[in-house]
Amino acid sequence: MVLLRLLVLSLFHVSLVGSQPTQSQQQASSPTHPSGEQSPLGTGNLSFPWSRLRLPRYIIPLHYHLLLHPNLTSLSFTGSVQIQIDVQNNTNWVVLHSKGLQISKATILDQNLAHLSDQVLPVLHNPSHEQIGIFSPRVLSNGQKYFLYIEFGAELAEGFYGFYKSTYRTSTGETRTLASTHFEPTSARMAFPCFDEPSFKANFSIRIRRSPEYISLSNMPVVKTVEVEDGLLEDQFDASVKMSTYLVAFVICDFKSVTATTSSGVQVSIYAAPEKWQQTRYALEVAVKMLDFYEEYFNIQYPLPKQDLIAIPDFQSGAMENWGLTTYRETSLLFDPLTSSISDQLWVTMVIGHELAHQWFGNLVTMEWWNDIWLNEGFARYMEYISVEATYPDLKVEEYLLHTCFAAVGHDSLNSSRPISSPAENPTQIKQMFDTVSYDKGACVLHMLRHFLSDDVFQSGIVRYLRKYSYRNAHNQDLWDSLANTCSEEDFISGKHCYSSSQATKNAYLFAGEHLDLTAMMNTWTLQKGIPLVTVTRKGPRLLLRQDRFLRTLLPSDPLWSTLQQGFLWHIPLTYKTDASSTIHRHLMTTHTDSIHIGEEVNWVKVNTDMTGYYVVHYEDGGWDEMTKLLLENHTALSYKDRTHLIHNAFQLVTAGHLSLDKALDLIGYLQLETHTVPLLQGLGYLEAFYRMIEKKNEFDLTRNLGMYMLRFFRAVIDQQTWSDSGSVSERRLRSDVLSLACHLDDPPCLDRARQSFKDWLQSNGTLNLPTDVAETVYSVGAQDDHGWASLLHTYNISLSAAQKNKFLFALTCSRDANKLHRLLELGLEGKMIRSQDLSSLILMVARNPQGHHLAWNFVKKNWDTLVEKFQLGSFCIRNIIIGTTGQFSSPEELADVQLFFESIKEQASQLRATQVALDNMQKNLRWFQRNLETLRNWLNKQMQ
């Protein structure tokens, strides 16, 4: 699953065990007989047989035969499921998942399809655990197989989970309905009764009934379509491979498609609303290339005959990897050459790369339980970079990997972070696992591991892992064993490609002359939270090293500091370069303090080459002055990644209280010489982050001075930009960001040019296609007057390009009129003109506006219950809303207000990590201002003289 692409707003980018349910939770339903008589087997004397959140392990589902009949007029569906089960313990009960389904009939049959009971069986419900229990008067015997048959029905869900309804509007204004599914992590149980845990892998044979004007899609191709009663058609899909319930998918719609075939014969189709199908060509090209790439990289054939990709008009996340039928938000799949920018194109490419990586990582091999979801998501996030670099080298995707790691550092340096592998039991806890730690930190730790082991060893270890655990489930340890090429004695004796654990110590990778225990090393990165800070001091020919836990939420002088440092130790694969040679030196640091011999003749040393390692570096005793001097005198002695890494680390260290702000600002003084986009935007990004924080405070002189300084310092770069779509991907990205900032800082030449372009666009009645790199900036300037704003809102409403609508919406939120911002929030809440799927990003965009940041927060407080109902408590949308709206607060009053609100929703807040992250962020901002505001003021005064 891909999460949404959102503005990063925080400063500097910034376990339950099931207990016995109470009587009130045990609602029993006695289903009626088909003839209408009450079943003689009552439920009065039965109590729910299972008290845990996780299902019993002694009933194993083997094959689901699922029939569904959705009615897109009444917005409801009926269905039946026959599940072949393998019983491994004598029992009278079958317990499985069901949520919000009306169960009308339940029976159990033996292997010969004979009923075990001549009565309809009682069904007990435990809604708090989303489970049902079906009672069989005859014991189900250990070692036998049975069929569980259930009939059920429900409304199509509102929202974005389970089997839900979605709509789209045609250009003539007609609203059309479709039904689609999103099951990950725990919502398959909303569509049919099932054993809804990732380790219960089974085969699925699906049939869907529909009226002839629709088509139906599922994981597998249709084998045949038959006519049934009332003119309905029934599509019968081929039996699936063995897979987890969360990957099952079906869509009933009237979409059109384009199709092509991969070199190994897999049929790839892209589906979209009929008037948008011409925006599907690029996705088709990407999907075919990606499938070919992954088949080669993983050295395992894609196991299904087809792969469909479909753009769903209402979709909460970015995309979902259902096997053979991946679903996407329209902005994640559709590409319109006239209105999609280069960053839109990169996003589509990366999301497809992510979802198709999951067809192996996640679908073929699945984590045993949600505590290791990073094995799915961290890998898919990392494979985005590997796959796009291989298939679309011009997109320069490697320039973005640093930002993925910076996002991880931002989160992981707060005390409210969590280990990559963390306990999660109930649905709310499980949903929260889909976060920065699983995706971004997961990807960065894998990046570090790949560089540590070498590309070839990493790749062959992954192939070994995928082959060994195909159609099965795996743990963290299984990955380390595959990468270190060890296995059980049994595997070794049977001649598998590995060696015994007793040999492992002899044969493990030699690194810096030491034997490597990969498990011990990787456990320090996945089983403890946080990120290490490596402090480097030069002492003659030696480099002295110390590792601590890097925290931005409190200073070393704080009394709590030593408590929060206790017990943390990482095995850090250090890399460094010096001016003495072009060699990348390596050293494995496994103790709190260490030293390396580098020689007397070395003038400078840069640690963490190209930021391949997941750790922050602090150069003590004048080390930062040396770096500043090196960048001013000879910045190209370091790679662009190293330059970007230095800028990032310096400003992180300022926040953490290890470095003074003026030193970090002096370090980026060299940027007037910088010609590479990535370090340039990194330095500019920090100044912009300060500006956006300060403009929300009553610091008018400081805001003006900082804005003037930025315009003066980056004048040459701003003036070089053309208002076009020409140049390389890097140049186009620089153009978008630099011109957007220049206009935000009220730079007269920028505003004049944008106003003229907007006037031309207005005169064309919105038919003029502006250069996509600057369109958002032009619209944002145009949105400042009433007529421009109204025109943008009108065009937003009728546009058929999701990418263009995003640009319009961003521009509309740039208005300095609070009433207009309030109107947008109300439209988002209503969910008609602005879809509910866009509400969380709309709230964040309003919060970014100085006129809107309190407005957005007050809106969240007022509509909290509605927002939770729309998005579900543990969802990343709720997390982004909480962290995003409060992320720029930096005063004691704001902090107190947020604390008060969290107190008022205590029961929900206590279940969420995001509330603690938000408080950590605000305390960090508060301290930053207390420590750095005067330094910034004085430094700017010196620069402006």
HUMO-V616642 format. One record per backbone hydrogen bond with DSSP energy under -1.0 kcal/mol. NH is the residue of the N-H (numbers start at 1). CO is the residue of the C=O. If there is no record, write none. Layout:
# HUMO-V616642
nh:NH co:CO
nh:NH co:CO
This chain:
# HUMO-V616642
nh:2 co:319
nh:14 co:10
nh:25 co:22
nh:26 co:23
nh:27 co:25
nh:29 co:123
nh:33 co:37
nh:36 co:33
nh:42 co:40
nh:46 co:43
nh:60 co:86
nh:62 co:84
nh:64 co:203
nh:65 co:82
nh:66 co:205
nh:67 co:80
nh:68 co:207
nh:69 co:78
nh:71 co:76
nh:75 co:71
nh:76 co:71
nh:77 co:154
nh:78 co:69
nh:79 co:152
nh:80 co:67
nh:81 co:150
nh:82 co:65
nh:83 co:148
nh:84 co:63
nh:85 co:146
nh:86 co:60
nh:87 co:144
nh:88 co:58
nh:91 co:140
nh:94 co:134
nh:96 co:132
nh:97 co:194
nh:98 co:130
nh:99 co:189
nh:102 co:153
nh:104 co:151
nh:105 co:151
nh:107 co:149
nh:109 co:147
nh:110 co:114
nh:113 co:110
nh:116 co:108
nh:121 co:106
nh:123 co:29
nh:124 co:133
nh:125 co:27
nh:126 co:131
nh:129 co:126
nh:131 co:126
nh:132 co:96
nh:133 co:124
nh:134 co:94
nh:135 co:122
nh:136 co:92
nh:140 co:91
nh:143 co:87
nh:144 co:141
nh:146 co:85
nh:147 co:109
nh:148 co:83
nh:149 co:107
nh:150 co:81
nh:151 co:105
nh:152 co:79
nh:153 co:102
nh:154 co:77
nh:156 co:75
nh:157 co:163
nh:162 co:182
nh:164 co:180
nh:165 co:157
nh:166 co:178
nh:168 co:176
nh:170 co:174
nh:173 co:170
nh:176 co:168
nh:178 co:166
nh:179 co:252
nh:180 co:164
nh:182 co:162
nh:187 co:183
nh:190 co:187
nh:191 co:188
nh:192 co:188
nh:194 co:97
nh:196 co:194
nh:197 co:195
nh:200 co:197
nh:201 co:199
nh:202 co:243
nh:203 co:62
nh:205 co:64
nh:207 co:66
nh:208 co:235
nh:209 co:68
nh:210 co:233
nh:214 co:211
nh:215 co:253
nh:217 co:251
nh:223 co:236
nh:224 co:236
nh:226 co:234
nh:228 co:232
nh:232 co:229
nh:233 co:210
nh:234 co:226
nh:235 co:208
nh:236 co:224
nh:237 co:206
nh:238 co:221
nh:240 co:204
nh:243 co:202
nh:247 co:244
nh:248 co:245
nh:251 co:217
nh:252 co:179
nh:253 co:215
nh:256 co:272
nh:258 co:270
nh:260 co:268
nh:262 co:266
nh:265 co:262
nh:267 co:305
nh:268 co:260
nh:269 co:307
nh:270 co:258
nh:271 co:309
nh:272 co:256
nh:276 co:273
nh:279 co:276
nh:280 co:277
nh:284 co:280
nh:285 co:281
nh:286 co:282
nh:287 co:283
nh:288 co:284
nh:289 co:285
nh:290 co:286
nh:291 co:287
nh:292 co:288
nh:293 co:289
nh:294 co:290
nh:295 co:291
nh:296 co:292
nh:297 co:293
nh:298 co:294
nh:307 co:267
nh:308 co:324
nh:309 co:269
nh:310 co:326
nh:311 co:271
nh:312 co:328
nh:318 co:2
nh:319 co:2
nh:320 co:327
nh:325 co:322
nh:326 co:308
nh:327 co:320
nh:328 co:310
nh:329 co:318
nh:332 co:329
nh:333 co:330
nh:334 co:330
nh:335 co:279
nh:339 co:336
nh:340 co:336
nh:345 co:341
nh:346 co:342
nh:347 co:343
nh:348 co:344
nh:349 co:345
nh:350 co:346
nh:351 co:347
nh:352 co:348
nh:353 co:349
nh:354 co:350
nh:355 co:351
nh:356 co:352
nh:357 co:353
nh:358 co:354
nh:360 co:357
nh:361 co:357
nh:362 co:360
nh:362 co:365
nh:363 co:358
nh:365 co:360
nh:366 co:472
nh:368 co:474
nh:372 co:369
nh:373 co:370
nh:375 co:372
nh:376 co:373
nh:377 co:373
nh:378 co:374
nh:379 co:374
nh:380 co:376
nh:381 co:377
nh:382 co:378
nh:383 co:379
nh:384 co:380
nh:386 co:382
nh:387 co:383
nh:388 co:384
nh:389 co:385
nh:390 co:386
nh:391 co:387
nh:392 co:388
nh:395 co:392
nh:396 co:393
nh:399 co:396
nh:400 co:397
nh:404 co:400
nh:405 co:401
nh:406 co:402
nh:407 co:403
nh:408 co:404
nh:409 co:405
nh:410 co:406
nh:411 co:407
nh:412 co:408
nh:413 co:409
nh:414 co:411
nh:417 co:414
nh:421 co:526
nh:422 co:371
nh:430 co:426
nh:431 co:427
nh:432 co:428
nh:433 co:430
nh:434 co:431
nh:435 co:433
nh:439 co:435
nh:440 co:436
nh:441 co:436
nh:442 co:437
nh:443 co:439
nh:444 co:440
nh:445 co:441
nh:446 co:442
nh:447 co:443
nh:448 co:444
nh:449 co:445
nh:450 co:446
nh:451 co:447
nh:452 co:448
nh:453 co:449
nh:454 co:450
nh:458 co:454
nh:459 co:455
nh:460 co:456
nh:461 co:457
nh:462 co:458
nh:463 co:459
nh:464 co:460
nh:465 co:461
nh:466 co:462
nh:467 co:463
nh:468 co:464
nh:469 co:465
nh:471 co:364
nh:472 co:469
nh:474 co:366
nh:479 co:475
nh:480 co:476
nh:481 co:477
nh:482 co:478
nh:483 co:479
nh:484 co:480
nh:486 co:481
nh:487 co:499
nh:492 co:488
nh:493 co:489
nh:494 co:490
nh:495 co:492
nh:496 co:491
nh:498 co:496
nh:499 co:485
nh:503 co:500
nh:507 co:503
nh:508 co:504
nh:511 co:514
nh:514 co:511
nh:521 co:517
nh:522 co:518
nh:523 co:519
nh:525 co:522
nh:526 co:522
nh:527 co:523
nh:533 co:548
nh:534 co:616
nh:535 co:546
nh:536 co:618
nh:537 co:544
nh:539 co:542
nh:542 co:539
nh:543 co:596
nh:544 co:537
nh:545 co:594
nh:546 co:535
nh:547 co:592
nh:548 co:533
nh:550 co:531
nh:552 co:413
nh:558 co:555
nh:561 co:558
nh:564 co:560
nh:568 co:565
nh:572 co:589
nh:574 co:572
nh:574 co:587
nh:576 co:585
nh:577 co:606
nh:579 co:604
nh:585 co:576
nh:587 co:574
nh:589 co:572
nh:594 co:545
nh:596 co:543
nh:598 co:541
nh:599 co:541
nh:606 co:577
nh:608 co:575
nh:611 co:608
nh:612 co:609
nh:615 co:613
nh:616 co:532
nh:618 co:534
nh:620 co:536
nh:626 co:622
nh:627 co:623
nh:628 co:624
nh:629 co:625
nh:630 co:626
nh:631 co:627
nh:632 co:628
nh:633 co:629
nh:634 co:630
nh:637 co:634
nh:638 co:635
nh:643 co:639
nh:644 co:640
nh:645 co:641
nh:646 co:642
nh:647 co:643
nh:648 co:644
nh:649 co:645
nh:650 co:646
nh:651 co:647
nh:652 co:648
nh:653 co:649
nh:654 co:650
nh:655 co:651
nh:656 co:652
nh:657 co:654
nh:658 co:653
nh:659 co:653
nh:664 co:660
nh:665 co:661
nh:666 co:662
nh:667 co:663
nh:668 co:664
nh:669 co:666
nh:671 co:668
nh:673 co:670
nh:680 co:676
nh:681 co:677
nh:682 co:678
nh:683 co:679
nh:684 co:680
nh:685 co:681
nh:686 co:682
nh:687 co:683
nh:688 co:684
nh:689 co:685
nh:690 co:686
nh:691 co:687
nh:692 co:688
nh:693 co:689
nh:694 co:690
nh:695 co:691
nh:697 co:694
nh:699 co:697
nh:703 co:699
nh:704 co:700
nh:705 co:701
nh:706 co:702
nh:707 co:703
nh:708 co:704
nh:709 co:705
nh:710 co:706
nh:711 co:707
nh:712 co:708
nh:713 co:709
nh:714 co:710
nh:715 co:712
nh:718 co:714
nh:719 co:715
nh:720 co:716
nh:721 co:718
nh:724 co:722
nh:732 co:728
nh:733 co:729
nh:734 co:730
nh:735 co:731
nh:736 co:732
nh:737 co:733
nh:738 co:734
nh:739 co:735
nh:740 co:736
nh:741 co:737
nh:742 co:738
nh:743 co:739
nh:744 co:740
nh:745 co:741
nh:746 co:743
nh:747 co:742
nh:751 co:747
nh:752 co:748
nh:753 co:749
nh:754 co:750
nh:755 co:751
nh:756 co:752
nh:757 co:753
nh:758 co:754
nh:759 co:755
nh:760 co:756
nh:761 co:757
nh:762 co:758
nh:763 co:759
nh:764 co:760
nh:765 co:762
nh:766 co:761
nh:767 co:764
nh:774 co:771
nh:775 co:771
nh:778 co:774
nh:779 co:775
nh:780 co:776
nh:781 co:777
nh:782 co:778
nh:783 co:779
nh:784 co:781
nh:785 co:782
nh:789 co:785
nh:790 co:786
nh:791 co:787
nh:792 co:788
nh:793 co:789
nh:794 co:790
nh:795 co:791
nh:796 co:792
nh:797 co:793
nh:798 co:794
nh:799 co:795
nh:805 co:801
nh:806 co:802
nh:807 co:803
nh:808 co:804
nh:809 co:805
nh:810 co:806
nh:811 co:807
nh:812 co:808
nh:813 co:809
nh:814 co:811
nh:815 co:812
nh:821 co:817
nh:822 co:818
nh:823 co:819
nh:824 co:820
nh:825 co:821
nh:826 co:822
nh:827 co:823
nh:828 co:824
nh:829 co:825
nh:830 co:826
nh:831 co:827
nh:838 co:835
nh:839 co:836
nh:842 co:838
nh:843 co:839
nh:844 co:840
nh:845 co:841
nh:846 co:842
nh:847 co:843
nh:848 co:844
nh:849 co:846
nh:852 co:849
nh:853 co:849
nh:856 co:852
nh:857 co:853
nh:858 co:854
nh:859 co:855
nh:860 co:856
nh:861 co:857
nh:862 co:858
nh:863 co:859
nh:867 co:863
nh:868 co:864
nh:869 co:865
nh:870 co:866
nh:871 co:867
nh:872 co:868
nh:875 co:872
nh:879 co:875
nh:880 co:876
nh:881 co:877
nh:882 co:878
nh:883 co:879
nh:884 co:880
nh:885 co:881
nh:886 co:882
nh:889 co:886
nh:895 co:891
nh:896 co:892
nh:897 co:893
nh:898 co:894
nh:899 co:895
nh:900 co:896
nh:901 co:897
nh:902 co:898
nh:903 co:899
nh:904 co:900
nh:905 co:901
nh:906 co:903
nh:909 co:905
nh:910 co:906
nh:911 co:908
nh:912 co:909
nh:917 co:913
nh:918 co:914
nh:919 co:915
nh:920 co:916
nh:921 co:917
nh:922 co:918
nh:923 co:919
nh:924 co:920
nh:925 co:921
nh:926 co:922
nh:927 co:923
nh:928 co:924
nh:929 co:925
nh:930 co:926
nh:931 co:927
nh:932 co:928
nh:933 co:929
nh:936 co:932
nh:937 co:933
nh:938 co:934
nh:939 co:935
nh:940 co:936
nh:941 co:937
nh:942 co:938
nh:943 co:939
nh:944 co:940
